[in-house]
Amino acid sequence: MLTDYISPGIRVELKAAGKVWMDEDTRTRHIYMSKVMDVTSDDRIEVLMPFEKGKLVLLPVDGEYSLCFYSTKGLFQCYSRIVDRYRSDNMYILVLDLSSELQRLQRREYYRFSCALELKSRTCTKGELEAFEKNRKYLVDKTKPLQRSVIVDISGGGLRFVANFQYEEGSTIYCSYRLPRGANDREYEMICSILKVQELESRPGLFEHRIQYVYIDEPSREDIIHFIFEEERKIRKKQT
């Protein structure tokens, strides 16, 4: 049950996970801190509407958000949609429906960095899955055609991309992409699981995919995390 892990009073982070074409709206890039007020069912919670610099942030109904819960049993992440908001005793409450299962995570893997990178991918064979499991990436068939799409955010644990095609939820795919690092540019290869696929309401024919790394070597994961930290540092430097 959800109440086995999430309880009123614990901290929760909210970060926009949908409506990727609203990049000019700062609400799609910022991480907001809040607090769980109530767990009303196994797929619905209520949280305080976040404040920023003393001002209430009116997050939109139907907005999709990635949640990170600071539970006494560890860190847990899931996706959600705001279905209502109301005022009670001078408190402003958001009602969220959870749209994915809770997943335990490491804090360093959680933070998702917005970007625009080319992703190459295709369905993974059983043999390639076993090759990655045994750290034998050289057995991957490089002659098979790859489909191209655009990564819209990445983290140390997975990524989100938009494509004019769609994979099946629960399927396993081979992915590769490059981080913009100048002379140190290299290709990162990994096996990923498709967590969720949905067509963009504002762009029919385009599909948002949320995926989780299944097999990735630790040096690659550390490179990705380091890239995110460095890009965030550059952004903060420009803002000061």
Summary of the structure (lengths in Angstrom):
residues: 240
radius of gyration: 18.8
end to end distance: 44.5
largest distance: 63.2
contacts: 682
relative contact order: 0.13
helix: 19%
strand: 47%
